[in-house]
Amino acid sequence: MAPGPNDIRYVCLSDMHLGAELSLLSDLKIDPVTDKLQVDPQNVSPVLQGLVDCLRDLISQNEKQIQQPTLILLGDIPELALANDNTAEMVFERFLEKAIELFAKEIIYIPGNHDHHLWESARETQYVLNYLAKTNPKDPLEIPWHTTKIFMELEEKSNQIPSFLLNTLLHRYDHLKDFTINTAYPNFGLIKDKRCIVFHHGHFVESIYLLMTTLKNLIFPAQQALTRTVDDLEAENFAWIDFFWSTLGRSGEFGKDVEIIYDKMLNEAQFRKLVENLATGLAAQYGKSGWLEDTIIKEIIDGLVHKLVYPERSQIDQYLSQDTEHGLQDYLNRPLQIQIVHECTNRNLYFPREVTFIFGHTHKPFEKVYDFGAYLGDGVPVYNTGGWVVETLDPAAKHGGAVVLLNENLDVVSLRMYNEANGPADGPVKVEVHEQPLPGQPNSDFFNHLNGLVQADQPPWDKFAQTVPDELRLRRKILQDKMNS
């Protein structure tokens, strides 16, 4: 028996940053020694509890209770860059304790930049166990691959890649030993008939996470055409992403200084030195004389630093900056399209007429149809899942958190849980349902159904909305203390 047409089949969350002090989903307590707020990893934050209660309310109203929805975690879930490992893991554990009963036994995990190291450990494990262990001495060895296939659900179970760390956390509970968290990276796709949904954390649409590719193309423009696939992008940039965005912040006492740099939107002088060292290293590795450093490095640094120092999430006046919007178009029109075409060809599938792209990373939820020429239909609906972290001292109207929901037919609806500034500073939070149909198409029945279920003035929705403003204020107090440090 198939799920009902309006039943929730997939639930997508991103950018929870569990374990970060500035995340609404990490609980806080007063440290008796410093008298400052800090993360309490043993308890559940009021916002996380409210979020789970709201999802439970919706899922319980599925017409046919035959299959729990699949949870898709779209990256930056535990905060592995700016929190201690144990804190991030314990807060993730609190999330599992509260929420996992709502979902099917296979969870899809797509790492982002702040938890990129989960992908590194997963891919190394699968290379060793699924490939290297099956070879013989003196066999030629393949180069380790850097990505998974986009339509992972169509793969044999033996080819899927479990997350060793997260599954170990999960399986310490006897009643959860039959749950599995499988890793997809950097894209995960669902395909049905003429429709395709692509999930991606979002870091590859922003310049800073393609730094190695950008430097290579500027220094060696003849090689620019060689970077065409998703695997190319990850192979060129994975060490940079993993080092600076997923592990450096955990480097003992120095890691605390890195966190301050992040919170202050990076330090331009120090970042300039870092990029200059990286560029000089590339020149030393690939250049045949010192002329690269003398004439090109300075131009590279001057052209890149301003763009790289101020990340997309700090551009609070627009949903996407012009640079990131261009990066979105380039990512969809080139490496992503190549990956979809390649896998559809190998599986004797037609290239889908309707492609929807869902990403997070920017912490600014929105819905929009883009006209990207590489796709067959009338446009590409794009959904952003927002985030759950406070990053500005004043409310940023476009910052907020959303949950993206899909039914069996792959209709997509965004459940906007909050924006920082719906009205006056820290004013009432609005929980709203959004959809972005293609031009000329009406809202789906799935949208109309969910819109009727979300009753903002009734429990649990009203309690969630009342909880968020106080929690926002607490995080801004922490941020102000960090800025003054």
N, C-alpha and C positions, 0 to 999 in steps of 0.2 A: 504494500500500500504506500503510495507516494504522499509526501507532505501536502497539506492544503495550499492553494495558490497564495494565500495571505499569511502563511506560517513563516516565521523567522527561521531561515536555514543557515545563515552565516552571520556572525557578529565580529566586527573588526574594531580593535582598539589600538591606539599607538601613543607614544610619547608620554607614558605614565611616569617615568623617571623615579621609580620606586626606590626609596632610600635617600633621595635628595632632600635637603631641608626645605627647599623652595617648592617642592611638589605638594599639591593639595592632597595627594593620595598617600603621603607619608604622615604618620601621626607624630605629634610634637609633645614635648614635656620640658619643664624647667630643669636645667642642670643645677643640682644643689651647690656645686662648687663654683661654677662661673656665673650662676644666676641668669643664664641665657637659654633661649629656646634651642632644643636639639631634637633629633629624630628619636622616637621611641619605637624600636623595631618589634617590640613584643605586643603592641596594640594596633588596632585598626583605626585609621583616621575617619572622622565623621563623614567626609566627602566620599571616601572609598566605600564605606558602608552604605551611604545613600545611593551611590551609583549601582552597586550590586542589587539593592532593593528595587530600584527602578527597572533594571534588566530582568529581574525575577518576575516582576509584575507583568511585563510585556510577554516574556517567553511562556509564562503560565497560561496565557490566553491563546496560544497556538491551537488551531482547530483540531488538528490530529496529533495527539501526543505519542507519536510513534518513533520519533528520532529527535534527540536533543540537537540544538544548533552547533555547528562547528565554530570554535573560537579561533580567530586569526589575529595574532599579535604582530603588529606592524612596526616593531623596532623601538629602541630606547625604552624598554620596559623596566628591567632593573637598571639602576644608574651605576654602570660600571666605570664611568670616566671620572666622576666627581664625588663618589661616595666610597667608603670602605666596602670591600667585597662582602664581608659578613653582614653588614647593615643592609646592603642592597638585596642580598639573598634572603635575609629574614623578612624584610618587608614584602618581597615577592611571595614568600611562603604564606604571609598573612592574606595576600590576595587570593592565592590558591585555596586556602582554607575556606574563604567566604564564597568564592565564585565558581569553583570547578564543578560543583554538583549541577550547575545549570547547563553544562556543555557536553558534547560528545567526547568519546574517550581518546580521540586523536586531535591534538591541538597543533595548528600550523604556526611556526615562529619564523618571522622574517627579520633578521637583525638589522639594526640601523647603524649610525656612527658611534653612539655612546655605548652600545653593547656589541660592537663589531667583533670583539674578541670571542664572543660565543660562536660566531661563524668560523673564525680561524681554528678554534679547537675542534669544531664539528667537522670541518673539511679535512683536517689533518687525520682525525680519527677514521673517517670513512676512507681516505686514501690508503691508510695502513691496513684496515680490516677488510674492506671490500675489494681492494686491488693488490696491494703489495704482498699481503699474506698469502695470496693465491698464485704468486709467481714462483718461478724456479730460479736457482742460482744461475747467474750469467745471462738471464733473460734481459732483453732491452726493456728499460723502464720508461713508461710514458711520463711526460711532464705533468706534475700535479695540476688538476683543473681547479678553477677559482669560482665556479658558479654551479648552480643546479639547473636542471631543466625547468622551464617555466610551468609546464603542465604536470607538475609533480604527482598529482593525484592519479594520473593515468599510468604512472610507472609501477613496476613490480614492487611489492612491499620490501623486498630485499635490497632494492636500490635507494630507498629513502634513508635520510640521514637524521638519526635521533640527536637531540642535544644532550650530551653526556652530563653536563653540569646540572641543567634544569631537571632532567629526568631523575638524577640521583636525589635531588631535593624532594621531588615528587614521590619517589618510591620508598622513602623512609616511612610513609604512611601505608599500613597494610591494606587499607581499603582503596588505595589509589594505585596499586601496583599494575593494574591493567590499563592505566592511562599512559599515553605517550605524547611527548612533545617532539615533533619532527621539524627539521630546519629546511627552509627554502631561502635561496639567496642569489642575486638581489631581487629577483622577481618571482612572484607566484601567480599562476593564472588559473582561472576557471573558464571552461568553454562548453557551450551548449547550443546546438543548432547554429544560428548565425551570430550569436552573442559571445563576447569574450570580456572577462573582467580581469584586469591586471592590478596586482597589489605590489607596491614598492615603497620602501621607507621614505625615500625622497632625497637622500643626500646627493645622488648623482645628477640632480637637476641644478645643483648649486656649485659655483665655480671653485670654492675653497676645497671641496672634496675631490676635485679633478686636478689638483695642483701639479702633480707629477706629469700628467698628460699635457697640461698647459705649458709647463716649462719645457718639456721635450719638443712640443710643436713650435715654440718660439725660437728655441736654439737650433732645432733641426727641422725646418719647415717641410723638407722633402719627405719626412717620415709621417707627416700628419695624416695622410690618407690611409696609413696602415692601422690606425686606431679606429676600428669600425664596429666591433662587437662588444657586447656586455662583458664577455670574458677579458677582452683587451683592457677595458676601463678598470676592472677589478685587479687584473694582474699588474697594471702600472701604478695603481694608487693604494693597494691594500695595506702596504707597510706604513705608509703615511697616515692613513685613516686609523689603523690599529694602534700605532704608536701615540700620535698626538691626541686622538679623540676618544680612545677606548682604554688605554692603559696608563698614559703618562700621569693622569690625575691620581693614580693609586700608588705613586712612587714615594711612599713614606712622608716625611715632613715636607719634601719638595712638592708633593702632590697637593698639599694645602695651599701653597702659593699659586699653583696652576689654577685651582678653583677660583681664587680671587681674580686672576686674570680673566677667566671666563666671565665672571660676574660683572666685571667692569668693561665687558665687550672687547676684551683683549687690549694689550698695550702696543700702540703702533710702533714705537721704537724697538721694543724687544721682538715683535713679530717681524719687523723689517730685517733684523739680524738673523732670525731663524730662516726666513725665506732666502736671504742672501747666501747663507751657508749651504742650503739645499741646492741652490742654483750653481754655486761654485763647485759643489761636489759633482753635479751632472757635467759641468764643463770639464772638470778634471778627468772624469771617466770616459767621456766621448770626444772631447776636443783634441786636436792634434797640435795645438799651439796655444800660447797665452792670450791670443787676440780675442777669444770668446769672453774672457773675464774683462778685458780692457774696454771693449766696445759694446757688448751686448748685455752683460749682467746688470749694469746700472739701468739700462732702458727697461729690462724685464722687471726689476724691483720697482721702479717708479710707476710702471704701468699696472702692476698687480696689487701692490700693498693696500691701497685705499679700498679696492674692491673686496679684498680678502679679509681685512680687519673687521669690517662691519657685516656680520652674517645676516642672512635673510630674516631670521626671527627678530632681529633688532629693527627692521624696517616696518615700523608700527603703523604708518599711514596708508599702506596699501597691502592688499592680500599677497601679491607677488611683485617684486621689483622688476624693472624691465630686463635686467640681466638674468634673473631667475626664470622669468617667463620665456626668454629666449632659450635658456638651458632646458626647460621643460619641453619645448618644441623640438629641440635638437635631440634630446634623449628619446622621445617617442618616435620621431621621424627616422632615426638612424639605428642605434643599437637595439632598441626594443622591437622595432618593426622587423629587423633582420632575425631576431630570435623567434618571433612569432611565425614568420614565413618558414624558417628552417624547420621548426618542430611540426608545423602543419603539413609541410611537404613530406617529412619523414613518416607521418602518421596517416597520410592520404586524406587529410582534412582540408576543406576549403578555408581560405583566409577569411576570418569573420567580417561581416559587414558592419557590425556594431561593436566597437571597442570602448570600454570605459576604464579610466585610469584612477586608482585610489592611492593616495599617498599621505604622509604626515610630515614630520620633520620641521615645518615652519612654525608650528604652534598657532596657526591662524586658520581656523576652519572656514571653508567656502565651497560653493558649488558653481561650476561654470562650464559651458560648452565651448570648446576651442575648435577652430577650423584648421586642422592639420592636413595638408595635402597628401600625405602618404597613406591615408586611410580611406576606405571605400565609401563610407556613409556620409551623412550630412554634418558630421562633426564628432568630436570626442568629448563626451561628458567627463569632467574631472571633479573629483571630490577630495577635499582635504580633511583629515581627521582631527586637526588641531593638536592641542597638548594640555598638560595639567600642571604647568610650572609657571610661577610668577617671575617675571624678568624685568619689570619696570617699577619704579617707585610710584608712578601715577597710573591709574587704570588705562590699559590699552584696549580700545574698543574692539579691535579686530582679533585680539588674542582670546582664546577660549578652547573648550574641549568638546568633542563630538564622538559619537559612536555610529559607525556605518553599518547598516543592516541590509541583508539581501534575502530574497526568497528563492525558492527552487528554480524559478524562471529567470533568475539573475536580474530582477528589478532591484534598483539601488535606492535606498533612502538614508538620509543623514539625520540622526537624532542629535540636535544641538543642545548639549546639556547646560552650557553656560557661555557667556561672553563676559569679559571683565567689566565692561561698561555698557550695560543696556540703557542706562539712564544716568542719574547723578553718580558721583563716585561711590563705588560699592553699593549701588542701589539694587533694587530687586533683580534677581536672576530670572531669565526667561528660558524655559525648556520648550524647544520648538522642533517641529518636523520639517525637513527640507527635501526637495527633489529637484533635479535639473534635467527634465526630458529634452530630447532632441527637438529642434524647431518644428512646429506644426503638430507635435504630439501632445496629448493631454497628460495630466498627472496619472500615474498608474493606480490600479485598484489597491495595490500594496501600500502606496502612500496614503490613500484615502482611509484605508483600514487603520493604519498606525496613527494617523492624525486624530482619529476618533478615540483611540485608546489612551492617548496622553492627555490626561486631565490635570492641567497645571494647578488647579485649586484643590486637588484631592490627594490623599496619601497614595504612594510615597513621594509623589512629585513635589508637593508643596513643602514637605520637610527638607528635601534636597535643596530646593531653591533658597530656603531660609538659612541653610547651613553654610553655603558657599561664601557669602560676604565676610563673615567673621574670620573664616579661614584664609581668605585673601589678605585681610589686614594683618594677620599674624605673619604671613610670609613676607609682606612688605617691610615689616619691622625687622625681620632677619636680614633682608636685603639691605636695608638702611644701615644696619650695624656693620655689614660686610663692606659697604661703600666707605664707611668711616674708619675702617681698620687700616 
